[in-house]
């Protein structure tokens, strides 16, 4: 570039003035940095940055003047080849000296500059790697390499080498800069309104950006990260004993010692595997530590469980709700999808301040980690509904528990049913959870060598005793020192399982395979009631800085009911075979009864046969409504018991919320079923009572009978047992209703039972409504009055019959709620 001779002194003077100002600023900055008092204040980040930028401009300008001096022989006042002035020749000499380093990088570095208002070239902003700005450090070599490298697709601002142009302007105290950057950049804005952009590690602004924890496009938060950091603690236990006392026949049922002085630990940020032959006590130990087993009947359990020396009782709900437990048998809603199951767990177990967007991100992240994206929207399925595979169902069960970021994670045979790749991926996910601070403990039968080597800690049980406890890397030495070295190129898990099963326990004990607990015992800490600093696990109560402003309470009861009802409704609509069979059977039986008794309601009641047929049609309608609604309700609770126990034990919802949601859904479905039945039978048979009165009476009878069925269903644990209890529900109702035998003929010591039968009051309500005014002459009315008298129905007591039906419904439902809550503490 050739500079006119008349402009060179002016430009030189401007550069000199600017250099003097920069030197003064640098001196002031150094004085401020060196001063520790004396009234001088330390320079701000802006002053340091601008001073460093001025220093870089000086060096750049000196290099530019040297380059112009080399090319200036042909310029000026039309001189010849060497016709430049002496000052220009000296500038050329200086340019050759100062510009040597600049030419060694690339041309792209020089083209990476723009021009300011003085016509001078502007240096690019310093890299974040180049250290603190303003301390005299130049642009880093990484920045120079990036600017000289070719980066395609930079747009119109790009020049040779792909480096974008940089322009700056300074007006008063505001410094703004702009630069064409790659598409991955991010905008930032500080409290003073200064704006800039970030791209990777390079700062694209004249001022340092506000502090950030990461430079990703979306700042991650604890709310949507299932592997967010949490307070890590070591889980330890000692003197765990489980004894099954002898039965009445001590020869057939002798005393059994299931666990004997079992001890161990789960170090923080490590995964611990419990191995052993079948019957060694792996699942029993896991159930005790998870609070799913307690002393009851012949079973006696004692244990000392601590979390960082804080004594914890796993059987308490406040402790159990912070434990993630994945059982060996999957217990998931068969009509839910993996996405819905994981999101349902996160919604009900995370604080109510967690937004819907965070829940979606959390669910999506967990699906990705467990490899469930391809089947995220497929039903889980079960015995009668086709769904995802067994391995995918197992991973879904794991995701349902891990999504809540628990403090303790227990898994019973998590790799069963998984292929080798899926098992390895699952163990990697568990290691991530452990690294976040959780204590991860799981049982496993005989893993592959790659999976075994990924474990951090191992507990080997044999006949209810600890055969080995320690690091996985110490297993070969431990077995070799006791005469059982692991053969070369042999899977260690296969070998130790073979030793545990093939060598007698006496020989193993003599060889020193059952070590004693040599850890020092100190007094345990106790979490006092009302302690605001620690929770039930002794974990410090401290809210996340990111979500501390939100409400950290659990979701409300209304939210629990809404979520449960939504799931029940999806279950109803997706299980088309069940609802179709229920409504189809109701329609078929209604049509059958209607056709058989067609028109009997309009016959002459003076003829006793007509009256009996009329009364028989009424009884059949009532019995059909009772049977058709009570049987599904009886079998529903035993079928869903595993799902309910798992979710209740981990504090998904309360028993009352579950009960209210189930009641609401049953009421809706029962009403639809009864409406269909009454619509068919009422007009075919020709009943004379008001349609809505009949609909209300039959519906009230159905709900009261359903309440009895729910009470019986909550009392049993197996669906087969519930089916066998059906006669107990229906036969007494028919015997004491009064239409087979007159109430006065029932023995006095059994007559009280008629007042507990809902069918008795249902029959009396509809009989009074139907036969209080009979068709025909006076004889017909007398027949109707006699029939009402035989069943014990009185027109003046109708209000009492309604009241008793309501009371039966309420009392039976309340009793079922109490029974269900008591049964919820028994897991097996």
Beta strands, then each sheet from edge to edge (+ up, - down):
strand 1: 114-115
strand 2: 121-122
strand 3: 166-171
strand 4: 174-179
strand 5: 186-189
strand 6: 195-199
strand 7: 202-203
strand 8: 235-244
strand 9: 256-266
strand 10: 271-276
strand 11: 299-307
strand 12: 310-311
strand 13: 323-326
strand 14: 408-412
strand 15: 439-443
strand 16: 457-462
strand 17: 465-471
sheet 1: 1+ 2-
sheet 2: 3+ 4-
sheet 3: 5+ 6- 7+
sheet 4: 9+ 8- 11+ 12-
sheet 5: 13+ 14+ 15+ 10+ 16+ 17-
end
